[in-house]
Amino acid sequence: MKVLLCAIGFCLVFEGLFPMLAPDKWKKAIFEVLRIPSDKIRLIGFVSVVLGLIIVQSVNTFF
């Protein structure tokens, strides 16, 4: 449970850095994402989930 809460905390820190440090560029990036078709965004999300699971499994196996 402790590891899960730490992971959520790090995600929030990482997600909050961009709007905090460069809000105008962050808004521009959001508008650019709106132009990408939903199926491509879904594919990017799927690849991100798979890579994340591979990283987590690798860390648990090798460390």
C-alpha positions, 0 to 999 in steps of 0.5 A, spaced: 500 500 500 505 504 501 508 503 494 502 504 491 501 511 495 508 513 493 507 511 486 500 516 485 504 521 489 510 521 484 505 521 478 501 527 481 508 531 482 510 529 475 503 531 472 503 538 476 510 540 473 508 542 466 502 546 468 506 549 474 513 551 470 510 553 463 503 554 463 502 557 456 506 551 453 502 546 457 495 549 454 498 549 447 500 542 448 493 540 450 490 544 444 494 540 440 492 533 443 485 535 441 487 535 434 489 528 434 484 522 433 481 518 438 484 512 436 491 514 436 490 517 443 487 510 445 493 507 442 498 511 445 494 510 452 495 502 451 502 503 449 503 507 455 500 502 460 504 496 457 510 499 458 509 501 465 507 494 466 513 492 463 517 496 467 514 495 474 515 487 472 522 488 471 523 492 477 520 487 481 524 481 478 531 484 478 531 488 484 
